[in-house]
C-alpha cells in the first residue's frame, strides 16, 4: 500500500476542556483551542481526545488558558442541525508551547494530508477536493477516511499542473476563516490547501516537512518550515 497519512498540528491557547461520554459509555474530552491569527482569521480548533490514557494525561498536564501544541489528525463530520460539513481534530499527543518562542510567532491549526484524490468540484469560487486517506493499523487493519479540502485559485495556479483523480498527492494547509477589515466572515471556517506536492508511484518523497512516519497516530514531526 502506498504511504498515506493524516497529520494535524494545533498551536494556540486552550479555551475549554470538557469531559464527555459517547453513546457506548466511553469517556473522552472535548477541547477547544483559540488559533486566531492575522493570517488565518478568527479560528477556533475543536478537538477530541479519546484514548483513556491520553485523557488522563491531558487532564494532568493542561488547563484552560495555557498555550499548547497538540498533535493528531484532521477529522470531518456532518452537523446534525446545520447539515453542513464541519472540521475538527482527533488529538493523540501534546505539550506546553509558547508563541513567543515559536519561529512564526502566531497561532495556527495546520495539516498534512497524503491521500488519493477522488473528485474535484467547483464550490463558490474555490474548488473542493475530495480526498480518501487509507492507512494500516498495527494489527494490519485497514482504515479509510474521506476528507474535503478547499483549494483556492492561487494555490492551484502555483501548483501549475492539472490535478488527476485517482492520483495520490500531499496536501499541506491550514484551518482558515476569511474575514474583511471589520472582522465579518467572507468565507466560512474550512481546511484550506496552501501547497500541493506530487508523489512518485503513489508514495511521498517526504511524508511531512519533518518526515513524520506514516502511522495512524503521529507522535512527532511538525510544520515549522511551512511559510503560513
C-alpha positions, 0 to 999 in steps of 0.5 A: 500500500502506498504511504498515506497519512493524516497529520494535524498540528494545533498551536494556540491557547486552550479555551475549554476542556470538557469531559464527555461520554459517547453513546457506548459509555466511553469517556473522552474530552472535548477541547477547544483551542483559540488559533486566531491569527492575522493570517488565518482569521478568527479560528477556533480548533475543536478537538477530541481526545479519546484514548483513556490514557491520553485523557488522563494525561491531558487532564494532568498536564493542561488547563484552560488558558495555557498555550499548547501544541497538540498533535493528531489528525484532521477529522470531518463530520456532518452537523446534525442541525446545520447539515453542513460539513464541519472540521475538527481534530482527533488529538493523540499527543501534546505539550506546553508551547509558547508563541513567543518562542515559536519561529512564526510567532502566531497561532495556527491549526495546520495539516498534512494530508497524503491521500488519493484524490477522488473528485474535484468540484467547483464550490463558490469560487474555490474548488473542493477536493475530495480526498480518501486517506487509507492507512494500516493499523498495527494489527494490519487493519485497514482504515479509510477516511474521506476528507474535503479540502478547499483549494483556492485559485492561487494555490492551484495556479502555483501548483501549475499542473492539472490535478488527476483523480485517482492520483495520490498527492500531499496536501499541506494547509491550514484551518482558515476563516476569511474575514474583511477589515471589520472582522465579518466572515467572507468565507466560512471556517474550512481546511484550506490547501496552501501547497500541493506536492506530487508523489512518485508511484503513489508514495511521498518523497517526504511524508511531512516537512519533518518526515513524520512516519506514516502511522495512524497516530503521529507522535512527532514531526511538525510544520515549522518550515511551512511559510503560513 
